[in-house]
Amino acid sequence: MGASKLKRTYLVVVDDSAEARVALRFAARRASKTGGQVEVLGIVEPQDFVQFGGVQAAIEQEQRLRIEGVVSSAIGEILDESGLEANIIVQQGEVVRTVRDYLAGRDEVAALVLGAAPSGSPGPLIAHFTGNDAGMLPCPVMIIPGSLTDERLEQLS
């Protein structure tokens, strides 16, 4: 096994929400303090069927570019301060299935780190992975409240 396989990895699913950035900041700080690493997963959801395939492909490509931009900007600002490098993965698919499939066989992933919305519904991934599938994942799920301040994140990580 290589050295990267031995490092504790925190997997963060990132979208354009503020709570995803809080989760990424927590994961980066935690990885920095534990000698671990961060993997960032951006997911491009398939579009509903559009009658003309070229239009559907263009919409999906636009969404992919948007997700890549969101992931890159979140990574840049947060990981620069921690000094870590992150492995960025962008995949297309249904969100829950993509996360579950990505984690399958990934023993180095120490935790799935998800950001919860500061109010209202916590989000579909949290609802799913803390509900019926709570015991089905190969790693713990860390739920980071989206309302945490930087100071509180520092204390907790």
C-alpha positions as CSV (number, residue, x, y, z in Angstrom):
1,M,0.0,0.0,0.0
2,G,1.2,3.5,-0.9
3,A,1.4,6.3,1.6
4,S,-1.7,8.0,0.2
5,K,-3.7,4.8,0.9
6,L,-2.7,5.0,4.6
7,K,-3.8,8.6,5.1
8,R,-7.1,9.2,6.7
9,T,-9.3,10.7,4.1
10,Y,-12.3,13.0,4.7
11,L,-14.8,12.9,1.8
12,V,-16.8,16.1,1.3
13,V,-19.7,16.4,-1.1
14,V,-19.7,20.0,-2.4
15,D,-22.3,22.0,-4.1
16,D,-22.9,25.7,-4.3
17,S,-24.4,26.0,-0.8
18,A,-22.9,27.8,2.2
19,E,-23.2,24.7,4.4
20,A,-21.1,22.7,1.9
21,R,-18.3,25.3,2.3
22,V,-18.6,25.0,6.1
23,A,-18.3,21.2,5.8
24,L,-15.2,21.6,3.6
25,R,-13.6,24.0,6.0
26,F,-14.2,21.6,8.9
27,A,-12.8,18.6,6.9
28,A,-9.7,20.6,5.8
29,R,-9.0,21.6,9.4
30,R,-9.6,18.1,10.7
31,A,-7.4,16.6,8.0
32,S,-4.6,19.1,8.7
33,K,-4.7,18.3,12.5
34,T,-4.7,14.5,11.9
35,G,-2.3,14.2,9.1
36,G,-5.0,13.2,6.7
37,Q,-6.3,14.4,3.4
38,V,-9.4,15.7,1.8
39,E,-11.3,14.5,-1.2
40,V,-14.0,16.7,-2.7
41,L,-16.8,15.2,-4.7
42,G,-18.9,17.4,-6.9
43,I,-21.9,15.6,-8.5
44,V,-23.6,16.6,-11.8
45,E,-27.1,15.4,-11.7
46,P,-28.5,14.0,-14.9
47,Q,-31.0,16.3,-16.6
48,D,-34.6,15.4,-17.2
49,F,-35.1,14.2,-20.8
50,V,-35.0,17.0,-23.3
51,Q,-36.4,16.2,-26.7
52,F,-33.3,17.1,-28.6
53,G,-30.2,15.2,-27.5
54,G,-27.9,18.1,-28.4
55,V,-29.7,20.4,-26.0
56,Q,-29.6,17.9,-23.2
57,A,-25.9,17.4,-23.7
58,A,-25.3,21.2,-23.7
59,I,-27.3,21.5,-20.5
60,E,-25.4,18.7,-18.8
61,Q,-22.0,20.2,-19.9
62,E,-23.0,23.6,-18.6
63,Q,-24.0,22.0,-15.2
64,R,-20.7,20.1,-15.1
65,L,-18.7,23.3,-15.7
66,R,-20.7,25.1,-13.0
67,I,-20.1,22.3,-10.5
68,E,-16.3,22.2,-11.4
69,G,-16.2,26.0,-10.8
70,V,-18.0,25.8,-7.5
71,V,-15.6,23.0,-6.3
72,S,-12.5,24.8,-7.5
73,S,-13.4,28.1,-5.8
74,A,-14.4,26.3,-2.6
75,I,-11.1,24.4,-2.6
76,G,-9.0,27.3,-3.4
77,E,-10.0,29.6,-0.6
78,I,-10.3,26.9,2.1
79,L,-7.5,24.6,1.4
80,D,-5.0,27.5,0.9
81,E,-5.4,28.4,4.5
82,S,-4.8,24.8,5.7
83,G,-1.9,24.0,3.4
84,L,-3.5,20.8,2.2
85,E,-4.0,19.6,-1.3
86,A,-7.3,18.0,-2.2
87,N,-8.3,15.4,-4.7
88,I,-11.2,16.8,-6.7
89,I,-13.6,14.4,-8.3
90,V,-16.6,15.4,-10.4
91,Q,-19.0,12.6,-11.3
92,Q,-22.3,12.5,-13.1
93,G,-25.2,10.6,-11.6
94,E,-28.0,10.6,-9.0
95,V,-26.5,12.1,-5.9
96,V,-27.2,9.4,-3.3
97,R,-26.2,6.5,-5.6
98,T,-23.1,8.4,-6.7
99,V,-21.9,8.9,-3.1
100,R,-22.7,5.3,-2.1
101,D,-20.9,3.9,-5.2
102,Y,-17.9,6.2,-4.7
103,L,-17.5,5.0,-1.1
104,A,-17.7,1.3,-2.0
105,G,-14.3,-0.3,-1.5
106,R,-12.7,3.0,-0.4
107,D,-11.2,1.8,3.0
108,E,-9.1,5.0,3.3
109,V,-12.2,7.2,3.7
110,A,-12.5,7.8,7.4
111,A,-15.7,9.9,7.2
112,L,-18.2,11.3,4.9
113,V,-18.5,15.0,5.8
114,L,-21.8,16.7,5.0
115,G,-23.0,20.2,5.7
116,A,-26.5,20.7,7.2
117,A,-28.5,23.7,6.2
118,P,-28.8,26.2,9.0
119,S,-32.6,26.0,8.9
120,G,-35.3,23.9,7.4
121,S,-34.5,20.6,5.8
122,P,-30.9,19.5,6.4
123,G,-30.5,18.3,2.8
124,P,-31.2,15.1,0.8
125,L,-27.9,13.4,1.5
126,I,-28.2,13.9,5.3
127,A,-31.8,12.8,5.3
128,H,-30.9,9.7,3.3
129,F,-27.6,8.6,5.0
130,T,-29.0,9.2,8.6
131,G,-32.3,7.5,7.8
132,N,-32.7,4.0,6.5
133,D,-29.2,3.8,5.1
134,A,-27.5,5.0,8.3
135,G,-25.9,1.6,9.0
136,M,-25.1,0.7,5.4
137,L,-22.1,3.0,4.8
138,P,-18.5,1.8,5.2
139,C,-17.6,4.9,7.2
140,P,-19.1,7.3,9.7
141,V,-21.1,10.4,8.6
142,M,-20.1,13.7,10.1
143,I,-22.8,16.3,10.0
144,I,-21.5,19.8,10.2
145,P,-24.1,22.5,11.1
146,G,-24.0,25.2,8.4
147,S,-24.4,27.9,11.0
148,L,-21.0,27.3,12.7
149,T,-18.6,30.2,12.9
150,D,-15.0,29.9,11.9
151,E,-14.0,30.2,15.6
152,R,-16.4,27.4,16.6
153,L,-15.1,25.2,13.7
154,E,-11.6,25.7,14.9
155,Q,-12.6,24.6,18.4
156,L,-14.4,21.5,17.2
157,S,-12.0,20.3,14.6
